[in-house]
Amino acid sequence: MANVFISHRKVDVSDAERLAEGVSAAGHQVWFDEWEIGIGDSIVDRITTGLEGTSYLVLCYSAAGVTSPWISREWMSALHRQLDGCGVRILPVRFGGSAPAILADLRYADLSQDWETGFAQLLKAIR
């Protein structure tokens, strides 16, 4: 069982939650903001805790991009930890649009064309 952090834009929340439910049903521990941040919680504290314990950051992107302040900080933090050798992997998932240039060389799971195939590829990458 792996610890998986789902990073997404609010506009993509329904697809991201469907993805989070599937990863969780496959037996992995999932951090998904809608499940983990309650009324009165410190958003920064909850996200920091989630990122610290994660092995995989699933970066969901669509035509809305990945440039909102929250999602940018999440994946950039994971990228920094990855480059420092901390054992976290970024797994891009495409709902539409294109990945940021710095992540363009990473193979992504394409859920925009075929959800089932893309999802199966993502689960295979999560060990």
Summary of the structure (lengths in Angstrom):
residues: 127
radius of gyration: 13.3
end to end distance: 7.3
largest distance: 39.1
contacts: 368
relative contact order: 0.19
helix: 46%
strand: 18%
